[in-house]
Amino acid sequence: MQRTQTPVLSRLARLNPTTVFLAALVLVLVGLFAPGVAGGVLLLALAAGLVWLMTVTWAVQARATRMLRLVMLTLLIAIALAKLL
């Protein structure tokens, strides 16, 4: 393990990408279909985790990937805020 790598990132790197994608998809769908505040809070919690992951991996991502991730994160946060209101 590199000096700058945390144990959490090491564990995330070993996970099956398909499983992680499906788990995130389930969280998003539950957040979208959950009524009102519960769905908004779940989506905001998911967005917070994604913000943390983006800040950690920002330096190694291509410019196009960064922009796409920012757009998707902005959409997720906008939907979460709309559910809260």
C-alpha positions as CSV (number, residue, x, y, z in Angstrom):
1,M,0.0,0.0,0.0
2,Q,1.3,3.4,-0.9
3,R,1.9,6.1,1.8
4,T,-0.9,8.3,0.4
5,Q,-3.4,5.5,0.1
6,T,-5.9,4.9,2.9
7,P,-7.1,1.5,4.0
8,V,-10.7,2.5,2.9
9,L,-9.5,3.1,-0.6
10,S,-7.6,-0.2,-0.7
11,R,-10.8,-2.0,0.3
12,L,-12.8,-0.1,-2.3
13,A,-10.3,-1.0,-5.0
14,R,-10.8,-4.7,-4.3
15,L,-14.6,-4.6,-4.7
16,N,-16.3,-6.0,-7.8
17,P,-17.2,-3.0,-10.0
18,T,-20.4,-4.5,-11.1
19,T,-21.5,-5.1,-7.5
20,V,-20.6,-1.5,-6.6
21,F,-22.5,-0.2,-9.6
22,L,-25.6,-2.2,-8.8
23,A,-25.5,-1.2,-5.1
24,A,-25.3,2.5,-6.0
25,L,-28.1,2.0,-8.5
26,V,-30.3,0.4,-5.8
27,L,-29.5,3.3,-3.5
28,V,-30.4,5.9,-6.1
29,L,-33.7,4.1,-7.0
30,V,-34.7,3.8,-3.3
31,G,-33.9,7.5,-2.8
32,L,-35.9,8.4,-5.9
33,F,-39.0,6.3,-4.9
34,A,-38.9,6.9,-1.2
35,P,-41.4,9.6,-0.1
36,G,-40.3,13.1,0.6
37,V,-37.6,13.8,3.2
38,A,-36.4,10.2,3.5
39,G,-35.5,10.0,-0.2
40,G,-33.9,13.4,-0.2
41,V,-31.7,12.6,2.8
42,L,-30.7,9.2,1.3
43,L,-29.7,10.9,-2.0
44,L,-27.8,13.6,-0.2
45,A,-25.9,11.0,1.8
46,L,-25.0,9.2,-1.4
47,A,-23.9,12.5,-2.9
48,A,-21.7,13.2,0.1
49,G,-20.0,9.9,-0.3
50,L,-19.5,10.6,-4.0
51,V,-18.0,14.0,-3.2
52,W,-15.5,12.4,-0.9
53,L,-14.6,9.8,-3.5
54,M,-14.3,12.5,-6.2
55,T,-12.0,14.6,-4.1
56,V,-9.7,11.6,-3.4
57,T,-9.5,10.6,-7.0
58,W,-9.6,14.0,-8.7
59,A,-5.9,14.1,-9.6
60,V,-5.9,10.8,-11.5
61,Q,-9.0,11.4,-13.6
62,A,-9.1,12.7,-17.1
63,R,-10.6,16.1,-17.7
64,A,-13.6,14.7,-19.6
65,T,-14.3,12.2,-16.7
66,R,-14.1,15.0,-14.2
67,M,-16.7,17.1,-16.1
68,L,-19.0,14.1,-16.5
69,R,-18.8,13.3,-12.8
70,L,-19.5,16.9,-11.8
71,V,-22.5,17.0,-14.1
72,M,-23.9,13.8,-12.7
73,L,-23.2,14.9,-9.1
74,T,-24.9,18.2,-9.7
75,L,-28.0,16.4,-11.1
76,L,-28.1,14.1,-8.0
77,I,-27.9,17.0,-5.6
78,A,-30.5,18.9,-7.5
79,I,-32.9,16.0,-7.4
80,A,-32.2,15.5,-3.7
81,L,-32.9,19.1,-2.9
82,A,-36.1,19.0,-5.0
83,K,-37.3,16.0,-2.9
84,L,-36.6,17.9,0.3
85,L,-38.6,20.9,-0.7
